[in-house]
Amino acid sequence: VEPEFAGEYHFAPWANLGGNLSALVTLLLWRSRDQIFIDLVCIHQQDPQLKAEGLLNLGAFLKRSKQLIVACDNIYWTRAWCVFEVAAFLKSHGNSAKIVIRPTALVGVIFFFVLSTSSLIMFEVLMPAGGIFLFVRLLYLLHFALLAYVMREYWHMFFETEEQIRNFRWEAATCNCCERNHVSHDGKDLPCDKDVLGECISNWFGSIENFNQTVQTQVLS
């Protein structure tokens, strides 16, 4: 039988605290050297002339891009302009087009996991010993329950996105003008953006049906 062991263990929380803080700051502030083009940010949303110039040059940006990262929500594949960007990227890169699809819920999953885990570890380290064991374990239980909920939402959006791509139809996509019934704020008739975009897509892929099949196969894969 081994003799009983008794002693004191001295430690300081600075290494744990500094490591978690550095990881969190790096996650939030680190800038990649890769150059990216974000349409909503890089195309002017207020000035009509600047917006038109940005849209005219959109094809050049897509052609020069190595890959297209789609940050999609549950209505992405029903927005005509978003789908049009995918079509332009597929047209300019052909079979070598690299499209990465990431549900927007992934941001919440990563942020929650890093922030909650770091906070929980630092809380356990900084709390005084004795009498809090059960309380800390309950916090762990709450943490993993919330993490399971967030992950469930992420995978729900992931499979929903997969199903939307598998059953994609350009005919189901709409534009902002369609939601306004093609009437401007001052009561004037608005031309339908979808008709113009659909004509471009039809010229690029031969027909709308060919484009539907390209999305359902090439994009899905």
FENRAPE-V93229 format. One line per field, one symbol per residue. burial: b if it has 9 or more other ideal C-beta (glycine too) atoms within 8 Angstrom, else e. A space follows every 10 residues. Layout:
burial = ???
This chain:
burial = eeeeeeeeee eebeebbeeb bebbeebeee eeeeeeeeee eebeeeeeeb beebeeebee bbeebeebeb ebeeebbebb bbbbbbbbbb bbbeeebebe bbbbbbebbb bbbbbbbbeb bbbebeeeee ebeeebeebb eebeebbeeb bebbeebbeb bbebbeebeb eebbbebbeb ebeeeeeeeb ebbbebbbeb bbebbeebeb bbebbbebbb e
